[in-house]
């Protein structure tokens, strides 16, 4: 970093697809580096490929960044810079370092001529903040194409022109761009431009150590939004993909990231995407939501069956302990995980007394009769009152022997929430009916 230099970074996505995790992480690292140095963060939509660039993808990129809270100081498209690109291209031609090349037409549709950069074929060395000094040969690149014609400059020329025109000081991007760097530096030198400082980030890898792609599941920010991940969790996870704070703290808000992130500490090797780690982070951030905020967060995923239940808020509170992301609410309902709140369960008589070493049937019947009697006497029917009425008896006669039949009677599940919570939601009448039903099945 140079003294007194105004730091300026850029995130330069191509609007040929949705904002994926790798792009979002690049944007975040650019944003953090700019903010911690009182610099400027620019978003540049690289739409030189007019055939493949689409407005819907540009909108998706902006939406994803905005949702994550990665705000830009300036945004523009390369198409807006087209006239400047043409001037730069003409300068290269006038200086004799680019030329119009008549191409042999191999098949119909090939271009009859293009503009090529006259490659000096000298090695290129640059200092990478993450990788140190990098030297690359350029002879094998030949005289590479930089424009379709005088009106249509291509990627390498446009990138160099835009970085100079907007005074970009640091180019922080994925390591898949390393191979582009020699071409861009050669063009910079030919134009007398200053070379920005580079930092090439490690690729995001799937668990099998191949490059993360759609075949491994969700890869775009929009998909993670739709699945109900909190933006704080996804942002927190992105910063840990290739970097880790020295104090080993893993729960990081955006201001924590700005304070502690160090670009030079980013690892060189690939960063493995771990969905369980993301889920862990999301559960942590979910646990911090107030009841009101959690209901607001969960609302898009609440199925109509739950929404129409008189005790839906209490059911949702139960489900909160079971989910890792918003979409899990709908998924759990779709697979019938919470059907017992709506319908009488289907019982396996062999499980009523317990799965391991159940007591004699007559003991289980006696326990259920005691539960029914205690519940009938309750003037107030809430989880605390139910527990208070039953707990002493359960302790005296074995909590497993008493509470398992109650839990199973109410849910019909091997695993379920606290039976006192389920009873409160079902109500006194339904609770007693279910206890009587399992009692009759084993008598």
ZIDABEL-V447662 format. One line per field, one symbol per residue. ss: DSSP state (A for helix, B for strand, O for the rest). phi: phi as a letter, one per 40 degrees, with the letter a starting at -180 (. if undefined). psi: psi as a letter, one per 30 degrees, with the letter a starting at -180 (. if undefined). A space follows every 10 residues. Layout:
BEGIN
ss: ???
phi: ???
psi: ???
END
This chain:
BEGIN
ss: OOOOOOOBBB BOOOOOOOOB AAAAAAAAAA AAAAAAOOOB BBBBBOOOOO OOOOAAAAAA AAAAAAAAOO OOOBBBBOAA AAAAAAAAAA AAAAOOOBBB BBOOOOOOOO OOBBBBBOOO OOOBBBBBOO OBBBBBOOAA AOOOBBBOOO OOBOAAAAAA AAAAAOOOOB BBBBAAAAAA AAAAAAAAAA AOOOOOBBBB BOOBBOOOOO BOOAAAOOOB AAAAAAOOOO AAAAAAAAAO OOOOOOOOOO OOOAAAAAAA OOAAAOOOOO BBOOAAAAAA AAAAAAAOOO AAAAAAAAAA AOOAAAAOOO OAAAAAAAAA OOOOOOAAAA AAAAOOOOAA AOOOOOOOAA AOOOOOOOOO AAAAAAAAAA AAAAAAOOOO OOAAAAAAAA AAAAAAAOAA AAAAAAAAAA AOOOOOOOAA AAAAAAOAAA AAAAAAAAAA AAO
phi: .ccgcccaba bbcccbaccc cccccdcccc ccccccbfbb bbbbccbccc cccbcccccc ccccccccgc cccababccc cdccdccccc cccccgbaac bcccccachc ccabbbcccc fbcbbacbdc bgcbbbcbdc cgcccbacac cbcbdccccc cccccbfccb bbaccccdcc cddccccdcc cgcccccbab ccccbcdcgc ccadcchcbc cdcccccgcc cccccccdcc chaacccgcb cbcccccccb cbcccccccd bccbcccccc cccccccccc dcccccccdc bccddccccc bccccccccd cbbbadcccc cccccgcbcc cbbcccbbdc ccchcbfccd dccccccccc cccccdcccb bbcccccccb dcccccbgdc ccccdcdccc bgbcbacdcc cccdccgccc ccdccccccc cbc
psi: kkkgkjkjlk kilkhglljl eeeeeeeeee eeeeefghak kkkjjihfie efkkeeeeee eeeeeeefgj klfkklleef geeeeeeeee eeeefggllk kjkkjelkfl kfllklkjkf hklkklkkee fakkkklfef fajlkfkeaf fikaeeeeee eeeeeghkfk jjllfffeff eeeeeeeeef fglkklkljj kllkllfggl kklfffakfl eeeeeffgkk eeeeeeeeff iflkkfggkf jjleeeeeef kjefgklelk jkkjeeeeee eeeeeeffkl eeeeeeefef gjleeeefkf heeeeeeefe fflfleffee eeeeggfgff fflklkkjff feflekhllk eeeeeeeeee eeeeeefkek ileeeeeeff eeeeeegjee eefeeeeeee fgkekllkfe eeeeeeleee eeeeeeeeef ff.
END
